Amino acid sequence: MKRFCAVLLILIGAFAALWAATDYASSVRLDMRSSTAKQAVTVKMFIDGDTTHFFVPESVSATGVLKARYLAVNTPESTGRVEEYGKKASAFTREKLTNAQSIIIESDDSNWNLDSTGGRYLVWVWYRNSENEEYRNLNIELLQNGLAIASSSANNRYGTVCMAAINQAREQKLNVYSGQKDPDFYYGDAIELTLHGLRTDISLYEGKKVAFEGVVTMNDGSSVYVEEFDPESGMYNGISVYYGYNLSATGLDIISVGNRCRIVGTLQYYEAGGVWQISGLNYKMMKPKDPGNIQKISSGHQGAFVDTEPSVFFSKVTLTDEDGQSKQFDYAYLAMDTTITMDGLYVKSVSTTSDPDSSNYGAMTLHCVAGGYEIQVRTAVLTENRQLVTSYAYLGHTITVRGLVGLYNGSYQIKVLTQKDITIEK
């Protein structure tokens, strides 16, 4: 009885604390007459809990898009390495702004100010769900819900309220301050990250167990290819996942083409192919929710097959991280193992694997030209009506291909796995 009373008192105290909580997000008011820069916006793309891309007039940004980094908050990561409560913070921001009838961004002064990366603007985000409501400050709402930690939170126009919101979230032990496990975070021994985070810092994870989500786009008989869109860079990132002969029928069904999956495995550098891949997949039927298992999330998806110009395929991409550090990558490297489409490829010559003892006997490399670029298209062994497709089918023709970005002997190429993914234009 005494124990029951003690528990009851704790619950009563907790409810009392919640009842007494201050809604700091509505305690501040958006003053449209102040000297701060302000702009009504609509959402172009959600990135994570504290970063959103908004459509704006060209008078604000010449591109018509403003990449916004929220002032005073730092939500857990969900776009590179995935952190506890990162997915929850991202979902919170998405829900609030998706349901908003009106959104206004505000600078901390009269100018639109860039953050340390030089590519995003520091803003307050205000929203309301109907014309009859006052605007709420989303930055402060994230803080009061314990979905962000402080980030120069005291040094701004709403600093006092920000610090009060943080202290209240700590007292109420909400989310990042709860000391409790995040139900949306996997606590296995794998490093949680995104395919973008993996691809852009891949050498850091060599030999380590990693976990990420993506759509299975193709199967070549011993490996599947998984890709995922990265909203920050606007590109798809991918990787080859070797499953070999270790998976059960259920495990193989999970990684079927068209499924969105959670992949768990070890990152390895495949010396023979000169590429990175994931191996060591596992599925324990008696423990389907084991964080070390591969898991099916949903079905009915397909590869993006991004229309890609040769000039883009061979271009460079500069990415800036959270600390403002820039790195340059080959576009094709970032797009490695993702699905693309390229048209207007004139086949000037063809090389064929001629060793009859090779499993690749009859596979072709189509040496193509388009837009002043030379592009190699590597095929699997192609057949039509059980007959081997040879170089005569494509030599001297202009073709469209649907395939995967690949690498061979240091040169980027397009890999085609089936005959139907090559269309003769003329």
C-alpha positions as CSV (number, residue, x, y, z in Angstrom):
1,M,0.0,0.0,0.0
2,K,2.8,2.4,0.9
3,R,4.5,1.6,-2.4
4,F,1.3,2.3,-4.3
5,C,0.9,5.7,-2.5
6,A,4.5,6.6,-3.3
7,V,4.0,5.9,-7.0
8,L,0.7,7.8,-6.9
9,L,2.4,10.8,-5.4
10,I,5.1,10.7,-8.1
11,L,2.4,10.6,-10.8
12,I,0.5,13.4,-9.2
13,G,3.7,15.5,-9.1
14,A,4.5,14.8,-12.7
15,F,1.0,15.8,-13.9
16,A,1.1,18.9,-11.7
17,A,4.4,19.9,-13.3
18,L,3.0,19.3,-16.8
19,W,-0.2,21.3,-15.8
20,A,2.0,24.2,-14.6
21,A,4.1,24.2,-17.7
22,T,4.5,27.4,-19.6
23,D,3.8,27.5,-23.4
24,Y,6.8,29.6,-24.2
25,A,6.3,29.2,-28.0
26,S,3.2,31.4,-27.7
27,S,4.5,33.7,-24.9
28,V,6.5,35.7,-27.5
29,R,4.7,37.6,-30.3
30,L,5.6,38.2,-33.9
31,D,5.9,41.9,-34.3
32,M,5.4,42.7,-37.9
33,R,6.2,46.4,-37.3
34,S,9.7,45.7,-35.9
35,S,12.9,46.4,-37.9
36,T,13.8,42.7,-38.3
37,A,13.8,41.2,-41.8
38,K,10.6,39.1,-42.4
39,Q,9.1,37.1,-45.2
40,A,6.1,34.9,-45.8
41,V,7.2,31.6,-47.1
42,T,6.1,28.1,-48.2
43,V,8.1,24.9,-47.7
44,K,10.1,23.5,-50.6
45,M,11.8,20.7,-48.7
46,F,12.2,19.4,-45.1
47,I,15.8,18.5,-44.2
48,D,15.8,17.8,-40.5
49,G,14.5,19.2,-37.2
50,D,16.4,22.5,-37.5
51,T,16.9,23.0,-41.3
52,T,14.2,23.6,-43.9
53,H,14.3,25.0,-47.5
54,F,11.7,27.6,-48.2
55,F,10.4,29.2,-51.4
56,V,10.9,32.9,-51.2
57,P,10.7,35.9,-53.7
58,E,13.8,36.5,-55.8
59,S,14.2,39.8,-54.0
60,V,15.2,37.7,-50.9
61,S,17.2,35.0,-52.8
62,A,18.1,35.1,-56.5
63,T,17.4,31.3,-56.7
64,G,13.9,31.7,-55.2
65,V,14.9,29.3,-52.4
66,L,16.2,30.2,-48.9
67,K,18.0,27.4,-47.0
68,A,17.0,28.1,-43.4
69,R,18.9,27.1,-40.3
70,Y,16.8,27.7,-37.2
71,L,18.2,30.2,-34.7
72,A,19.0,29.2,-31.1
73,V,18.4,25.4,-31.5
74,N,20.4,22.4,-32.4
75,T,18.3,19.3,-32.9
76,P,19.8,15.8,-32.9
77,E,21.1,14.7,-36.3
78,S,18.9,12.7,-38.7
79,T,20.5,13.4,-42.1
80,G,24.1,12.2,-41.7
81,R,24.8,10.1,-38.6
82,V,21.4,9.4,-36.9
83,E,21.2,10.4,-33.3
84,E,18.7,9.7,-30.5
85,Y,15.6,11.8,-30.9
86,G,16.8,13.0,-34.3
87,K,13.9,11.4,-36.2
88,K,11.4,12.7,-33.6
89,A,12.6,16.2,-33.9
90,S,12.5,16.0,-37.7
91,A,9.0,14.6,-37.7
92,F,7.9,17.4,-35.2
93,T,9.1,20.2,-37.5
94,R,7.5,18.5,-40.6
95,E,4.2,18.0,-38.8
96,K,4.0,21.6,-37.6
97,L,4.8,23.2,-40.9
98,T,2.9,20.8,-43.1
99,N,-0.3,21.6,-41.2
100,A,0.4,25.4,-41.0
101,Q,-1.9,27.8,-42.8
102,S,0.8,30.5,-42.8
103,I,4.6,30.5,-42.2
104,I,6.8,33.6,-41.7
105,I,10.5,33.6,-41.3
106,E,12.3,36.3,-39.3
107,S,15.9,37.3,-39.1
108,D,17.4,38.3,-35.7
109,D,18.0,41.8,-37.1
110,S,17.3,43.8,-40.3
111,N,19.5,41.6,-42.5
112,W,19.3,38.0,-43.7
113,N,22.4,36.5,-42.0
114,L,24.3,33.4,-43.2
115,D,25.4,30.7,-40.8
116,S,28.9,29.4,-40.4
117,T,28.6,27.1,-43.5
118,G,27.9,30.1,-45.7
119,G,25.1,28.4,-47.4
120,R,22.1,28.7,-45.0
121,Y,20.4,31.7,-43.4
122,L,19.7,31.9,-39.6
123,V,16.0,32.5,-39.0
124,W,13.2,32.3,-36.5
125,V,10.3,30.3,-37.9
126,W,6.7,31.3,-37.0
127,Y,3.6,29.5,-38.0
128,R,-0.1,29.4,-37.4
129,N,-2.9,26.9,-38.3
130,S,-5.7,29.4,-39.0
131,E,-6.2,33.2,-39.5
132,N,-7.8,33.3,-36.1
133,E,-4.7,32.2,-34.2
134,E,-1.6,34.0,-33.2
135,Y,1.7,32.9,-34.7
136,R,3.8,30.3,-32.7
137,N,7.6,30.3,-32.6
138,L,8.8,26.9,-33.8
139,N,12.3,27.4,-32.6
140,I,11.2,27.9,-29.0
141,E,8.6,25.1,-29.4
142,L,11.4,22.7,-30.2
143,L,13.3,23.8,-27.1
144,Q,10.4,23.6,-24.8
145,N,9.6,20.0,-26.0
146,G,13.1,18.9,-25.3
147,L,13.8,18.2,-29.0
148,A,16.8,20.5,-29.3
149,I,19.7,21.6,-27.2
150,A,21.0,25.1,-26.8
151,S,22.9,26.8,-29.7
152,S,23.8,30.4,-28.7
153,S,20.2,30.4,-27.3
154,A,20.8,33.2,-24.9
155,N,22.4,35.6,-27.4
156,N,19.5,36.7,-29.5
157,R,16.3,38.8,-29.4
158,Y,14.3,36.0,-27.7
159,G,17.2,34.7,-25.6
160,T,15.5,35.0,-22.2
161,V,12.5,33.0,-23.3
162,C,14.7,30.4,-25.1
163,M,16.7,29.7,-21.9
164,A,13.4,29.5,-19.9
165,A,12.1,26.9,-22.4
166,I,15.3,24.9,-22.1
167,N,15.2,24.9,-18.3
168,Q,11.6,23.8,-18.3
169,A,12.3,20.9,-20.7
170,R,15.2,19.9,-18.4
171,E,13.0,20.0,-15.3
172,Q,10.2,18.0,-17.0
173,K,12.8,15.6,-18.4
174,L,11.4,15.7,-21.9
175,N,12.9,13.8,-24.8
176,V,16.7,14.6,-25.0
177,Y,16.6,15.4,-21.3
178,S,14.6,12.4,-20.3
179,G,17.3,9.9,-19.7
180,Q,15.1,7.4,-21.5
181,K,15.8,5.5,-24.7
182,D,14.4,6.9,-27.9
183,P,11.8,4.4,-29.2
184,D,12.6,5.4,-32.8
185,F,16.4,4.8,-32.4
186,Y,18.1,1.4,-32.8
187,Y,20.4,0.6,-29.9
188,G,22.3,-2.3,-31.5
189,D,26.0,-2.3,-32.0
190,A,25.7,-0.8,-35.5
191,I,26.4,2.9,-36.2
192,E,23.2,4.5,-37.2
193,L,23.6,6.9,-40.2
194,T,22.2,7.7,-43.6
195,L,23.5,6.7,-47.0
196,H,24.5,10.3,-47.6
197,G,26.5,10.3,-44.3
198,L,28.1,6.9,-45.3
199,R,29.0,7.9,-48.8
200,T,30.5,11.3,-47.9
201,D,32.8,9.9,-45.1
202,I,33.0,6.3,-46.2
203,S,36.6,5.6,-45.2
204,L,35.7,6.4,-41.5
205,Y,33.4,3.3,-41.4
206,E,35.6,0.7,-43.0
207,G,35.3,-2.6,-41.2
208,K,32.5,-1.2,-39.0
209,K,29.0,-2.4,-38.6
210,V,26.5,0.3,-39.9
211,A,22.8,0.6,-40.2
212,F,20.8,2.8,-42.7
213,E,17.6,2.9,-44.6
214,G,17.0,2.9,-48.4
215,V,15.1,1.5,-51.3
216,V,16.3,-1.7,-53.0
217,T,16.4,-0.9,-56.7
218,M,18.1,-3.9,-58.4
219,N,19.4,-7.4,-57.8
220,D,22.3,-8.9,-59.7
221,G,22.2,-12.4,-58.3
222,S,24.5,-12.0,-55.3
223,S,24.0,-8.3,-54.4
224,V,21.3,-5.8,-54.2
225,Y,21.6,-2.1,-54.8
226,V,20.1,0.3,-52.3
227,E,19.6,4.1,-52.7
228,E,18.2,7.0,-50.7
229,F,17.5,10.6,-51.6
230,D,19.4,13.3,-49.7
231,P,17.4,16.5,-49.6
232,E,20.3,18.7,-48.6
233,S,22.4,17.9,-51.7
234,G,19.4,17.1,-53.9
235,M,21.1,13.8,-55.0
236,Y,20.5,10.1,-54.5
237,N,23.3,8.2,-52.7
238,G,23.6,4.4,-52.9
239,I,25.7,1.3,-52.1
240,S,26.0,-2.3,-53.1
241,V,24.8,-4.8,-50.5
242,Y,26.3,-8.3,-50.8
243,Y,24.0,-11.0,-49.4
244,G,25.7,-14.1,-50.7
245,Y,24.2,-17.4,-49.5
246,N,23.6,-16.7,-45.9
247,L,20.1,-15.4,-45.8
248,S,17.0,-17.5,-45.3
249,A,14.0,-17.2,-47.6
250,T,12.5,-14.6,-45.3
251,G,15.7,-12.6,-45.3
252,L,15.8,-12.7,-49.1
253,D,12.2,-11.6,-49.3
254,I,13.0,-8.6,-47.1
255,I,15.6,-7.3,-49.5
256,S,13.4,-7.8,-52.6
257,V,13.5,-5.1,-55.3
258,G,11.0,-2.4,-54.5
259,N,11.2,-2.7,-50.7
260,R,12.3,0.0,-48.5
261,C,14.6,-1.6,-45.9
262,R,16.7,-1.1,-42.9
263,I,20.1,-2.6,-43.8
264,V,22.5,-3.7,-41.1
265,G,26.0,-5.0,-42.1
266,T,29.7,-4.4,-42.3
267,L,31.3,-1.9,-44.7
268,Q,34.1,-3.4,-46.7
269,Y,36.3,-2.4,-49.6
270,Y,35.9,-5.0,-52.3
271,E,39.4,-5.1,-53.7
272,A,38.6,-7.1,-56.8
273,G,35.9,-4.6,-57.9
274,G,37.5,-1.5,-56.5
275,V,34.3,-0.5,-54.8
276,W,32.7,-0.3,-51.4
277,Q,30.0,-2.7,-50.3
278,I,28.0,-3.9,-47.3
279,S,28.2,-7.5,-46.3
280,G,27.4,-9.8,-43.4
281,L,23.7,-9.3,-43.5
282,N,21.7,-11.2,-40.9
283,Y,18.1,-12.1,-40.1
284,K,17.1,-14.0,-37.0
285,M,13.6,-15.4,-37.5
286,M,13.1,-16.0,-33.8
287,K,14.0,-12.3,-33.1
288,P,12.4,-10.3,-35.9
289,K,12.8,-7.0,-34.2
290,D,16.5,-7.6,-33.2
291,P,18.3,-4.3,-34.0
292,G,21.0,-6.4,-35.7
293,N,18.5,-7.8,-38.3
294,I,17.7,-6.4,-41.7
295,Q,14.1,-5.2,-41.7
296,K,11.5,-4.4,-44.2
297,I,9.9,-1.0,-43.7
298,S,7.5,-0.8,-46.7
299,S,7.0,-2.0,-50.3
300,G,5.9,-0.7,-53.7
301,H,8.9,1.5,-54.4
302,Q,11.1,1.8,-57.4
303,G,14.5,3.2,-58.4
304,A,14.7,7.0,-59.2
305,F,16.5,6.5,-62.6
306,V,17.5,10.1,-62.5
307,D,17.8,11.7,-66.0
308,T,21.5,12.6,-66.2
309,E,23.4,14.6,-68.7
310,P,26.9,13.6,-69.5
311,S,28.2,17.0,-68.4
312,V,26.6,16.4,-65.0
313,F,27.8,12.8,-64.8
314,F,31.4,14.1,-65.0
315,S,31.0,17.2,-62.9
316,K,32.2,18.1,-59.4
317,V,30.0,18.7,-56.4
318,T,31.0,20.8,-53.4
319,L,29.3,20.0,-50.1
320,T,29.5,22.0,-46.8
321,D,29.2,20.3,-43.4
322,E,27.7,21.6,-40.2
323,D,31.0,23.2,-39.2
324,G,31.3,25.1,-42.5
325,Q,34.0,22.8,-43.9
326,S,33.7,22.2,-47.6
327,K,34.6,19.0,-49.5
328,Q,34.6,18.4,-53.2
329,F,33.4,15.1,-54.8
330,D,33.0,13.7,-58.2
331,Y,29.3,13.7,-59.0
332,A,29.5,10.1,-60.1
333,Y,31.1,9.1,-56.8
334,L,28.3,10.5,-54.8
335,A,25.8,8.8,-57.1
336,M,27.7,5.5,-57.0
337,D,25.3,2.5,-57.1
338,T,22.2,4.7,-57.7
339,T,19.9,4.3,-60.7
340,I,20.2,6.8,-63.6
341,T,19.0,7.2,-67.2
342,M,21.1,8.6,-69.9
343,D,20.1,9.1,-73.6
344,G,21.8,10.2,-76.8
345,L,24.7,7.7,-76.4
346,Y,26.3,6.9,-79.7
347,V,28.0,3.5,-79.6
348,K,31.2,3.9,-81.5
349,S,32.8,0.6,-80.5
350,V,32.1,-2.5,-78.4
351,S,34.4,-4.8,-76.3
352,T,33.2,-8.2,-75.4
353,T,34.4,-10.6,-72.7
354,S,35.5,-13.5,-74.9
355,D,36.9,-16.0,-72.3
356,P,34.4,-19.0,-72.5
357,D,35.4,-20.1,-69.0
358,S,34.4,-16.7,-67.5
359,S,31.0,-16.2,-65.9
360,N,31.0,-12.9,-67.8
361,Y,31.4,-14.6,-71.2
362,G,29.5,-12.4,-73.6
363,A,29.2,-9.4,-71.4
364,M,29.9,-6.1,-73.3
365,T,31.4,-2.7,-72.7
366,L,29.8,-0.2,-75.1
367,H,32.2,2.7,-75.8
368,C,29.9,5.6,-76.3
369,V,30.1,9.4,-77.1
370,A,27.6,12.1,-76.2
371,G,27.9,15.8,-75.8
372,G,31.6,15.7,-76.2
373,Y,32.1,13.1,-73.5
374,E,33.2,9.5,-73.7
375,I,31.0,7.2,-71.6
376,Q,31.3,3.5,-71.0
377,V,28.2,1.3,-70.6
378,R,29.0,-2.1,-69.1
379,T,26.4,-4.8,-69.6
380,A,25.8,-8.1,-67.8
381,V,25.5,-11.1,-70.1
382,L,22.4,-10.1,-72.1
383,T,20.0,-12.5,-73.7
384,E,16.9,-12.2,-75.8
385,N,14.7,-15.2,-76.5
386,R,17.5,-17.3,-74.9
387,Q,19.9,-16.1,-77.5
388,L,23.1,-14.1,-76.5
389,V,22.8,-10.4,-77.4
390,T,26.0,-9.4,-79.2
391,S,27.8,-6.2,-80.2
392,Y,25.9,-6.1,-83.5
393,A,22.7,-5.2,-81.7
394,Y,24.2,-1.8,-80.6
395,L,27.3,-0.9,-82.6
396,G,26.7,2.2,-84.7
397,H,23.4,3.0,-82.9
398,T,22.3,5.8,-80.6
399,I,20.9,4.4,-77.4
400,T,19.2,5.3,-74.1
401,V,20.3,3.3,-71.0
402,R,18.8,2.7,-67.6
403,G,21.3,1.4,-65.2
404,L,23.6,1.9,-62.1
405,V,26.5,4.3,-61.7
406,G,29.6,2.1,-61.4
407,L,33.4,2.2,-61.3
408,Y,35.9,0.1,-63.2
409,N,39.7,0.6,-63.3
410,G,39.2,4.1,-61.9
411,S,36.7,5.2,-64.5
412,Y,33.1,5.9,-63.9
413,Q,30.6,3.9,-66.1
414,I,27.0,2.9,-66.3
415,K,26.2,-0.7,-65.5
416,V,23.2,-2.3,-67.2
417,L,21.8,-5.6,-65.9
418,T,19.1,-6.5,-68.4
419,Q,18.6,-6.2,-72.1
420,K,15.3,-4.3,-71.7
421,D,17.2,-1.4,-70.1
422,I,18.9,-0.5,-73.4
423,T,16.7,1.2,-75.9
424,I,17.8,1.9,-79.5
425,E,16.9,5.4,-80.5
426,K,18.2,5.2,-84.1
